[in-house]
Amino acid sequence: MTPATTARRGGPLLLGVRHHGPGSARGVRAALDAEQPAVVLVEGPAEADALVTLAGDPDMRPPVALLAHAVDDPGRAAFWPMAEFSPEWVAIRWALDRGAAVRFVDLPAAHTLAASDPTWDDSEDEVAGDPRIDPVAELAAAAGAAGQEGAERWWEDVVELRGDGDPTAPFEALAEAMGALRDAYGHGGHPRDLVREAHMRIQLRVARKEFGDAVAVVCGAWHVPALTVRTTVAADRALLRGLPKVRTETTWVPWTHRRLARRSGYGAGIDSPGWYAHLFTAPDRPVERWMTKVAGLLRAEDHPVSSAHVIEAVRLADTLAALRGRPRPGLDETTDAVRAVLCEGSDVPLALVRDRLVIGDVLGEVPAGAPAVPLQRDLTRRQRTLRLKPEAAERALELDLRKETDGNRSRLLHRLRLLGVHWGEPAEGRAGTGTFRETWRLRWQPELHVQVAEAGVWGTTVETAATARARSRALASTALSDITGLAEQCLLAGLTDALPLVMRALADRAALDTDVTHLAQALPALARSLRYGDVRGTDTAALAEVATGLAERICVGLPPACAGLDTDAAAAMRERIDAVHQAIGLLPGAASTADRWAGVLRRLADRDRIPGLLRGRAARLLLDEGRIPDAEAALLMGRALSPGTPPPDAAAWIDGFVGGASGGGLLLVHDERLLGLVDTWLTGVPAEAFTDVLPLLRRTFSAYEPGVRRTLGELVARGPGTGGAGHTTPGVPGFAPTSDPDRADAVLPLLHLVLGPEVMA
C-alpha cells in the first residue's frame, strides 16, 4: 500500500484526521479554505445524506450525534457523535456555509447494524495472531513516546497544539505515516475496515465522476492510504456483495461531552472533551483563558482564588512546558499548575475541575424538524409543556403533588420509568413519609433516545405506550409481588385505563398464591398504592379490598411460617414482618385488621418454637404500639434472657428487640430496667459461649448512633438504677424520673413551623 497524498495535484484532497481533535478541525478548515472543493465527503453512514442540511439549522448546537437504529429492533442502534471541535462537523458546516455539496461515504448503517455496532465495540473483529493496533500509539512509540499517556502527549504536540503554517502539510505527513503502518500491519486487526474502505472508494469514484478533482474527503487518518490504492470497481463491489442488511431509521440526537469521554466506553473517545472544546473555541491565549475558567469554577465553590493565583498558574504552566520540551502548555502542564497553585496541592478541588471543565456536562440540541419516532415527539412536547428541560448534569427536582404542574411531572416521570426510560430516579426527600411530595434525580443521557425508540412499539404517546406496557406486564406476570408492584406503578403514573386489568390480574394471583412470604412481599406495595391513590384522587376501593384480604391471610398463615426458621431465613422474615407491620398501619379503616395483627405478634412473642430474632422483634413492635405495658416487655425480655436460654438464641432476641435502626438504643437509654436485664444477662454469659454471641452483639450495638452508644456506656459504667421502667438516678443531665407532658407539648409549635401543617395533621 503506497503512501497517500493530500495535495490537489491531479487528485482529490484527502484529509486524514483523528476524530474529535481541535487541531485536526482547525487544519481541516484551513485546508478547505485554501482548496475550495466543490464537494466534501465525510466519514459517516450513507443514510445520513438526507439529514445533512439540518446541521446548518440555527437550532442545531453540538455536541450531537447521528443515531441509526433498526426499525424492527430499535435496541440495535449505533451513534456517530460530533462535537464543535470534530473535524467532520467542521467540514460539514464549511460546505453548508459555502454552498458545497456534502455526502457521507461510510458503509450504510443498514449493513453495520445487521452485524453489530462498529462505533462502540468491534472487539469481535480481532483475529488470532493478528491483534488490533492503535495507530497513534504506534507512531508515538516510533517517535520515542511510549504508553497511552505518552501517545496522547505526542499527538497533542504534533497535531492539536501546532501553530499556523501550510494547511495541507500535516495531512500529507500523517498520510505517509499511516501508509507505512498499513504496509506493515494490513487492516491492523480491523477486518471490517476493508469492507468500509471499499464502499468509500466507490463513493469517491462517483463524486470524482460528477465533480472532477474538486473533491475533499474527511475521514480517519487510518483510512487515507486505502483510498489511494488502485483497485477495480468490480473488486470493491465483490467485497460488498452479500452483506447482511436490515431496515434502518436515522436522525440527529443531542450528545454530551461526558459521553465523548473515553471512560464512558465510546470507542473513539477522548480523555478531555472540555479541554479540547476550549482549545478550539478560544480566540487567543488559551492557557490564560483556561486558568480564568478554573478560577471562576473554584470561586463558585467557595475556594479562595485570586487574580494573583491565576497569573502564577499561567507562569508555572509555561515553565513546565518549556522544561518538558513541549511547544505549548498541554493539559498535563495546566493540570499540574492548577493543582499546585489554584488548588494548593489538593486533589479534592482538582477532581471538581476535571469533572466540570476537563470533561464537562455540555448537552447539545437538535432542531424540532429532526426525524423522530412519534413517542419521542410526544415526550418532547410534554417536556416543553411541563418545563422539564433535559440536562446532562444531574439535578434534584422537588415536586408538590398537590400542584397540577408538579402532579403532571410526576406522572410523566413514572410513566417513563414503566417504559424503561430512566430519565429520572426517585430519591429521598425532605418529607420521606409524606405522600404529597416527591424528590427525583434527573439526568438526560444520549442512550435514552434509544430507549424511547424501543418503547415506541407500545404506542405513539407516553400515556398510551405506558398503558399498553402495563397491560402487557399484567398478563405476563406470574409472581404476586410483581403484579402488586405494577399496581403501585400504575397509580403513581396515573394510568387509569390500565388499572382495571391490573386489578383483575392482582385479584387472581392473590387468590391462587398460598405462600405467606409472597403475600408479605406483596402487601407493602399495595398499602403504599392506597396512599398514593389518596393524594392523586384515584379510586382505590378495589385495591383496598384486595389489600385487606391479603392482610387477613397473612395473619392466619404467618405464625406457622415463622416456626423452625434458620438464621438467614429468620433475618429475611424479620424484614417482611417490619414491612407488613408498617403496611397494616397504612390500610384505611382497618382497625379490626390491626387488632388481629397485634394478636399475631403476641403469639410470635410467646412461642418458644419461633426464632429468638422474631420473638424479640414481635415484642418490640407490641411495645411501640402500646399493645403491652413496659412491665410486660421487661417480663418477656427477662424470660428470653433467663439462664436456661442458649446464649445465641438470647443474643438473637436482643437483636430483634433493640437491634438495627429501630431506635432500640434510645429505648435502653430511657428504660434502665431493660438495660439492666441486658447487662445482667451479658455479664452472666459463660466464657466459652461469649465468643459465639459477640459478633451478633457487635452488629446489634454498632448500628446505634455514636451519642447513644456513649450514653449507654456511661449508664452501664455507673450501674443501672432501681425503681422501675423510666427510672434514672438523680443528677444525670437530661433525664427525669417521669416524662413531663407540658414540656413535651411546648415543642409542637416549633415542629408545626418546621415540618408544615400538612405533616402535623
MOFENTA-V268321 format. One record per pair of residues at least 24 apart in sequence whose C-alpha atoms are under 6 Angstrom apart, sorted by the first residue. I is the first residue (numbers start at 0). GAP is how many residues later the second one is. Records with the same first field share a line. If there is no record, write none. Layout:
I = GAP  GAP
This chain:
0 = 182
2 = 173  176  222
3 = 171  172  221
4 = 167
5 = 166
10 = 202
11 = 201  203  204
12 = 203
13 = 202  203
14 = 156  202  203
15 = 203  204  205  208
16 = 203  204
17 = 202
19 = 65  66
20 = 65
21 = 63  138  254  258
22 = 136  137
23 = 63
24 = 60  61  62
26 = 140
29 = 137
30 = 136  137
36 = 177  178
37 = 62  176
38 = 61  62  63  176
39 = 62  176  177
40 = 61  62  63  176
41 = 62  175  176
42 = 61  62  63  176
43 = 60  62
44 = 59  61  62  63  64
45 = 58  59  60  62
48 = 54  55
58 = 308
59 = 305  306  307
60 = 303  304
61 = 302
62 = 192  193  301
63 = 189  190  191  300
64 = 187  188  190
65 = 185  186
66 = 183  184  185
67 = 181  182
68 = 179  180
69 = 177  178
70 = 176  177
73 = 379  380
74 = 379
77 = 39
84 = 192  195
104 = 95  98
105 = 94
106 = 89  92
109 = 135  136  138
110 = 133  134
113 = 130  131  132
119 = 146  147
124 = 65
125 = 63
129 = 59
130 = 58
131 = 56  57
132 = 55
177 = 44
178 = 46
194 = 44
197 = 38
200 = 26
250 = 120
253 = 110  111
254 = 108  109  191
255 = 106  107
256 = 103  104  105
257 = 101  103
271 = 86  87
272 = 86
273 = 83  84  85  86
274 = 83
308 = 33
312 = 24  28
360 = 31  32
362 = 29
373 = 86
374 = 81  85  86
377 = 83
389 = 54
390 = 52  53
391 = 51  52
392 = 50
393 = 48  49
394 = 46  47
395 = 44  45
396 = 42  43
397 = 40  41
398 = 38  39
399 = 36  37
400 = 35  36
410 = 82
413 = 79
414 = 51  78
418 = 47
420 = 30
466 = 31
470 = 27
473 = 28
479 = 29
480 = 40  41
483 = 38
484 = 40
487 = 41
515 = 38
519 = 56
523 = 59
526 = 56  59
554 = 42
562 = 46  47
611 = 37  40  41
612 = 39  40  43
615 = 37  40  41
616 = 39  40
619 = 37
647 = 45
654 = 45
658 = 41
659 = 43
669 = 56
670 = 54  55
671 = 48
672 = 52
675 = 44
